[in-house]
Amino acid sequence: AHAAGYDLDEGMVLKLDGAFYYGDACLNRLALLSTRSGAFNRLTAWSFSNPSLARLAYPVLRGGRNLALWLLGRGRLREADVGRPGGAVRQRAGGERQCLK
């Protein structure tokens, strides 16, 4: 995603069928792909499958993410990238490693 010019500190990216979706477009596309099982999934699919609602909600959700990272004392992804030849690597739950190039 970084090589394609997307800043993961500023928004999320989805690569689907060779196309990149960034920010609110990513949120909208994920909602269109989600299952409708369970109340939470139905609510988020209904909310964010509307591009206008996704566009309005995305900055609020991104602000919540930034606030959570700040409260947890976590740095930006670009800061984690310094000194690592392969890009930033984060540890996921269960010990799985995820490369964030």
N, C-alpha and C positions, 0 to 999 in steps of 0.2 A: 504493500500500500504506500509506503514511504517513497519507494522508487517511482511510483506512478504520480507522485506529487501531492499525496494526501497527508495531512498532519494529524496523526492519531491523538495528539494532545488536544486538538480542537474539535474533533468529531470522529464518529465511528464510520467504518467502511465495510461494505459488503461487496464481494466479487461474485457475480452470478452469471453464468453463461457468457463469460468474457467481458461483461459490462461491470463497471464500478458504480456503486450507489453510495453517496456520502451524506452524512448528517441526517436531515429530516427525510431525504429520499431513501436512505438506508432504513430508517425507522418504519417508513411506510411500506417498503418492500418486505421487511421482516414480518410485519403485521399481515400482509397478503399471503405470506408463506406459512403462517402459524396455524396450528390446529385449533379447533373450536371446542376442545374438550376442557371442561372445568370453567368455573365462573371467571377466574382471573384471565385465562386465555381468551375467552369470549369478549370480555370487557376491553382488553388491550387490542384485540383484532378489530373490534368494532370502532374503537377510538382512533387508532392510527392507520387504518386502511383508508381513511379519508385524508388525502394529501394536505388539505388546509389545516385540519386538526393536528396532523403530524408536524407541520411547519410551525404552528403556534406552540405546541408542547415541547418540541425538541430543545429550544434554548433553556427552558425551565429544567428539563431532565439533565441537560449537560451541566447546568449550574449546580444541581444537586449532587452530581458525580464529583465535580470539582470541590464542593464543600466537604463531601465525605472523604475525599483524598486528603484535603487539608487537615481535617480533624484527626485523621489517622496518621498524619505526619508523613505521608507518602509523597514522593517527588513526581515530577512529570516524566513521561516515557523517554523524552529526549535526554533528560539527565541520566537515565539508566543506560542510555546508549553509549555514553562516553567510555572509551577504553575497551570496548568490546568489538572485535572485528566482525562478528556475525550479526550484530544488531542487538537490540534489547531482548533479554530473555526473562520472563516472569515464571514463577513457580505457581502452578495451579493446584487446587485442592486434589488430594490423592497423590501428590508428588509428580504429576505429569508436567513437563516443561513445554512452554509455548514460545516459539520464536515470533517476534513482533517486527520483522523487517518491513 
